[in-house]
Amino acid sequence: MSGNGGDENRADCRRVLIIDDDRDFADSLSHLLTLEGYNVQRAYSVAAARDAMNTFEAKVALVDIRLGEESGLAFVSELRQEHPDLLCIMMTAYDSAETAIQALKEGAYDYVRKPFYSEDMTATLERCFERIRLTGEREVAEAQLRQAQKMEALGELTAGIAHDFNNLLAVILGNLELVADDVGDNANLRELIDDALSATLSGKELTHRLLAFGRRQTLHPQRIDVGELVAEMLRLLERTLGEGVVIKHLSRGGLWQIEVDRNQLEMSLLNLAINAHQAMPEGGTLQIETANEVLEYSDTLSQEGLRPGEYVAISITDTGVGMTEEVAAEAVRPFFTTKEVGEGSGLGLSMVYGFVSQSGGHFVIKSEVGKGTTVRLYLPKAEQVPAAVLTEDAEQEARGDGAGERILVVEDRHAVRRTSRWMLAGLGYEVVEAVDGDEALKVLSADERVDLLFTDIVLPGSLNGLRLAREARTRNPDLKVLYTSGYAQDALRNDETDLDQIELILKPFTKNELARQVRKTLKAEP
């Protein structure tokens, strides 16, 4: 997208209307300005100027002070009322302060005195178009700021809701699993519990998408070759979309690497492909294109949110029904959907938008009714310095029950704390409890046998989970710590702790997930 436009494009942006009843003068000035690269039209009367403004979107009007029997001053006032963004330059042969003041009062941006040197006129026009450029950039920046503030507020709201939901789901999921352990051979009850567990896990996925939109999900970035990733996904996409959709992959060579969460990128591409498939009920073509893009400042002006930089762009284009501008503008809002009830949650694009934004990139959607939609993801080029390889156990250790280790559970919500206690006790651990950081420190001072501190990151009072752990480890450097949270990224916003350097389990969690994470933490080096 980088590069300068041609002379024709430049002239098209520099449109000047000359309004003067002196035809010879107007023609000569038009010829001069055309040679200087301006797009010029002439009007020899007020009536002709009115007609010209209906078909020629002038940026600057050069208006003579006398237009036959009509006043150029009065016409400038009329032009400014009808076209507020138009800059008017008054041309006058009368060299008086009163004339200049009157012209400015009527709305003229500047004035020049006839006769003038060509350099003076072009300098005046350059000032005009510089002002127009700066005004346009300011308006774009203000629109981008408003959009960013809107999305940030919406993200805060959805993340807060997701956090509360996660605490509720933690209780529901944990208790369902505890009940499931005791149902015995009652097949009907087992089926009911399995249905409830399935619905709870679906709720967990919804809150995950809400956190993704709010840019509060926990990401594990790694270096990725996008071309290879897309190529590996093609078979999955073909199976998912079926025979009615032809998938094309266009990849330009020499793609830069990016550093993002691989699983989330794959999920984002799958979501976009499914959305595209649903937009093509009669079948069609899905094209995935990957390319390096260098966005210059001028490239970002036409699209809110874009910033200059080096990116790998992933474009997903369908030949489906398309969307109106109004629908496209709302497409990433959580729960917004044009589908029938039951056909979708309205969170797919929200999740993709949040993931891309949290990864430092940009999400652009363009659509035309009846022709299709293109979603373009701009993901920043990875730094040139070798990045530390972020590894994660492909499969954590198999579940191992406890052997009587003592765990201190710190959680201010009674129901969540009780559920965690029962789950851990059922796994063979001894459990003690605390409702906040201060009470936890008292327990640790009185009980030297605590093997693991299992604490929520967000706690009431002056000691959150992170500060509690630091204080506890000054007393017992060998103490193992496992954190939990409904939205860890937000909890760590003002803390220096690195998510990749701590043991963390996100709410809601299953009994097996808790068992594996506790066993892993207990075996880890402090």
Protein Blocks (a to p, Z undefined) as FASTA:
>chain_A
ZZcddfklmmmmmccddddfblklmmmmmmmmmmnopacdddfbfklmmmmmmmmccfbd
cddfbghjbcfklmmmmmmmmmmmbccddddfbdcfklmmmmmmnopabdcdddddfklm
mmmmmmmmmmmmmmmmmmmmmmmmmmmmmmmmmmmmmmmmmmmmmmmmmmmmmmmmmmmm
mnojalklmmmmmmmmmmmmmmmmmmmmmmmmnopaccddddddfklmmmmmmmmmmmmn
ommbccdddddehiacddddfklmmmmmmmmmmmmmmmmmnopadddddddddddfklmm
mpghiacddddddddddfbebpafklmmmmmpghiafbdehiaghlmmmmmmmmmmmnop
acdddddehiaccdddddddddfbdcddddddfbacdddddehiacddddfblklmmmmm
mmmmmnopacdddfbfklmmmmmmmmmkbfbdcddfbdghjbdfklmmmmmmmmmmmbcc
ddddfblmlmmmmpcbdfklcccddddddfklmmmmmmmmmmpcZZ
